[in-house]
Amino acid sequence: MNTTIRNALASHASRRWFLGQCGVGAGSLALGSLLGGEQPAFASTSGNTNPLAPKSPHYAPKAKRVIYMFQAGAPSHLDLFDYKPELAKWSGKKPPAELLEGYRAAFIKPDSALLGPKYKFAKHGEAGIEISEVLPYTAAIADKICVVRSMTTTAVNHAPAQILMNTGAQIFGRPSFGAWTLYGLGSEASELPGYVVLSSANGTSGGAGNWGAGFLPTRYSGVPLRSSGDPILYLSNPKGIDAATQRASLDTIRQLNELELKRIGDPQIQARINAYELAYKMQTSGPELVDISQESNETLQMYGLDPESPKPGYAKNCLLARRLVERGVRFVQLFHEAWDHHSNLKKGLAQRCKGTDQASAALVKDLDDRGLLEDTILIWGGEFGRTPMVQGGGSDGRDHHNRSYTMWFAGGGIKAGHVHGETDDFGFNIIRDEVSIPNLHATLLHLLGMDHTKLSVRASGLDMRLTGVQGEVIQDILA
């Protein structure tokens, strides 16, 4: 150690000054800031000093991890999962007056003509689950999934609905479901973030609030990774900084941080130490993660990837999700915003399904083949549904619809080959077994071994939780 650094240590000099003198990769600092944050810590310095270390759940869990395939933009349940022959008969006619009582649409006139299903449906699996012809790969795994046709939400536009779906509230600044999961259970990944976000298509209307930590420490936020190149921009060292220099710099920073930790005992300093170390490990583990050249041709083809030149996108992100959970990542969320079909519904749905159906089903089969499905929860769905009424005068589209929509789930203690809930003859209102977002969150936390009423944090003088003051476990979808 040179004289300048020794003097800095001896005098407890400013860390800002020191960082200005040493060559540390920008990615280490960026990720350190992202995972460490400047918010008050909730962890104790006693026991394990890693704030993301695995924690014991409230009771024995059915699932250990989550992969959430978020289909942002709102897929049409009426053309994919909720077949309504009566709607086909009424197509082109005005809806019954009683159907629209108290109803307010996002954009269209409520009494716009009805629009029948755009595709044929058939029954699949032993349970005879009706699935659209544009989802042949999902149809082939019908006996492995649970289709919930009675989801409902209180939001009618994309950004607030996405934030509500992911955080339990329509306002920004609340912790996401993934952040709560990481806060409650920690992570088994030693060289990767515990909560990883992968995006394709058009991003999300709700932005980073969909995977943020809100009032929790920022180390529980989702960390966006790229599916090719450096997983995080600037993670690699700049020119002139070799591995030895990088390691020496981090060791010195660690000594400075440990001196400060010993002096004032702030657990946030320990979190920062761990964040720097994770960033350093990711310089090796990150590129290895996104390098899928070691995957078999059969696996790549199963996901719909070209073995000769697998392109970044939804299919590759599904494969990366499997690789991430194999490496101990607790929560993986895929965002694919491409489903907002106010027009060109038939053509648009065919394109979206062609780009996502095979990979979504492949992820279920791949996890099952590797023995990971039984303790991994898979979620597929968007923020709301689409109207049975046509968008505009005679055009081929559907408006936003919050009263009912469909999602499917698999693995992790969820009942397979099962349909939960039912909508009316037009797919407009729920007539049986409604599932609210608080109830869904309570159920998913239950499967992870957490009581949603006990997973709380004091913020702004209140005991805050993902489900607010609501939430009941949906027993019917449990295996």
Sequence and secondary structure as in RCSB ss.txt:
>XXXX:A:sequence
MNTTIRNALASHASRRWFLGQCGVGAGSLALGSLLGGEQPAFASTSGNTNPLAPKSPHYAPKAKRVIYMFQAGAP
SHLDLFDYKPELAKWSGKKPPAELLEGYRAAFIKPDSALLGPKYKFAKHGEAGIEISEVLPYTAAIADKICVVRS
MTTTAVNHAPAQILMNTGAQIFGRPSFGAWTLYGLGSEASELPGYVVLSSANGTSGGAGNWGAGFLPTRYSGVPL
RSSGDPILYLSNPKGIDAATQRASLDTIRQLNELELKRIGDPQIQARINAYELAYKMQTSGPELVDISQESNETL
QMYGLDPESPKPGYAKNCLLARRLVERGVRFVQLFHEAWDHHSNLKKGLAQRCKGTDQASAALVKDLDDRGLLED
TILIWGGEFGRTPMVQGGGSDGRDHHNRSYTMWFAGGGIKAGHVHGETDDFGFNIIRDEVSIPNLHATLLHLLGM
DHTKLSVRASGLDMRLTGVQGEVIQDILA
>XXXX:A:secstr
  HHHHHHHHTT  HHHHHHHS   HHHHHHHHHHH SS   S SSS S TTS    SS  S SEEEEEE TT  
 HHHHT   HHHHHHTTS   GGGGTT   SSS TT  B   SS EEEETTTTEEEETT HHHHHTGGGEEEEEE
E  S  SHHHHHHHHHHSSSSTTS  HHHHHHHHH  S SSS SEEEEEEET  SSGGGGS  TTS GGGS EE 
 SSSSSSTT S  TT  HHHHHHHHHHHHHHHHHHHHHH  HHHHHHHHHHHHHHHHHHHHHHHH  TTS HHHH
HHTT  SSS  SSHHHHHHHHHHHHHTT SEEEEEEE    SS HHHHHHHHHHHHHHHHHHHHHHHHHTT GGG
EEEEEE S EEEEEESSSS S EEEE S EEEEEESTTB SSEEE EE TTS SEEE  B HHHHHHHHHHHTT 
 TTT  EEETTEEE TTTT     GGGB 
